């Protein structure tokens, strides 16, 4: 009895996984978008490039699901090295903190 039940569960699971859209985007219906609760300058498009959402500000964590406000980078610091990304995708494993990178040259003389 338990083997048959297990087989049925596995087969149904395979069917549902095959038929699901996962994290794919559906056609955009902007009239169904919620109004973001942040100033316009902090709004970015969602992962499907449809609705406006609130982007992460300087010092806030960022990832594929938590994008930085336009103009900020997602920065990961490891020791003396900094790696940054301007745009992340939903399946990107990169995580960091939103910020600005600048280089300074020192004149010694």
C-alpha positions in Angstrom: 0.0 0.0 0.0 2.7 2.5 1.0 4.7 1.8 -2.3 1.7 2.6 -4.4 1.0 5.8 -2.5 4.7 6.8 -2.8 4.6 6.2 -6.6 1.4 8.2 -7.0 2.9 11.1 -5.0 6.1 11.0 -7.2 4.2 10.9 -10.4 1.9 13.8 -9.4 4.9 15.8 -8.2 6.5 15.3 -11.6 3.3 16.4 -13.4 2.9 19.6 -11.3 6.6 20.6 -11.6 6.4 20.1 -15.4 3.2 22.1 -15.7 4.2 25.0 -13.4 5.6 28.2 -14.6 7.9 28.6 -11.7 9.2 32.1 -11.5 8.4 33.0 -15.1 6.6 36.3 -15.8 3.0 36.5 -16.9 1.7 39.2 -19.3 1.9 42.6 -17.5 -1.3 44.1 -16.2 -0.2 47.4 -14.7 -3.7 48.2 -13.5 -3.3 45.3 -11.0 0.0 46.6 -9.7 0.0 47.8 -6.0 1.1 51.4 -5.4 4.6 51.4 -3.9 4.9 53.1 -0.5 8.1 55.0 -1.2 9.1 58.2 -3.0 9.2 58.1 -6.8 13.0 58.4 -6.8 13.3 55.1 -4.8 11.0 53.2 -7.2 12.3 50.5 -9.6 10.6 48.0 -11.8 9.9 44.5 -10.5 11.7 41.4 -11.8 9.2 41.1 -14.7 9.7 44.8 -15.6 6.0 45.5 -15.1 5.2 47.0 -11.7 6.9 49.8 -9.8 8.3 48.6 -6.4 10.5 50.1 -3.8 14.2 49.6 -4.4 16.8 49.0 -1.6 18.6 52.1 -0.4 22.3 52.7 0.6 23.3 50.2 3.3 20.4 47.8 2.8 20.9 44.2 1.7 20.6 43.4 -2.0 20.1 40.2 -4.0 18.2 39.0 -7.0 15.0 39.6 -5.1 16.1 42.8 -3.4 17.3 45.2 -6.1 19.0 48.5 -5.3 17.6 51.8 -6.2 18.6 53.0 -9.7 22.2 54.2 -9.7 23.3 52.1 -6.7 25.4 49.0 -7.0 25.0 45.7 -5.1 28.4 45.5 -3.4 30.0 42.5 -1.8 33.2 43.1 0.2 35.5 40.2 1.0 38.6 41.4 2.8 40.3 44.0 0.6 38.3 43.1 -2.5 35.0 44.5 -3.6 32.8 43.0 -6.2 29.7 44.8 -7.5 26.8 44.3 -9.8 24.4 46.9 -11.2 21.6 44.5 -12.1 20.9 41.1 -10.6 18.6 38.4 -11.9 16.1 36.4 -9.8 18.3 33.3 -9.9 21.5 35.1 -9.1 23.2 33.9 -5.9 25.1 37.2 -5.5 24.3 39.1 -2.3 25.7 42.3 -0.9 24.8 45.7 0.3 23.6 48.6 -1.8 26.1 51.4 -2.2 28.4 53.5 -4.4 31.9 52.6 -5.3 34.5 55.2 -6.0 38.2 55.2 -6.4 40.6 57.7 -4.9 44.1 58.3 -6.2 46.6 59.6 -3.8 49.3 61.9 -5.0 52.5 61.2 -3.1 55.1 63.8 -3.7 
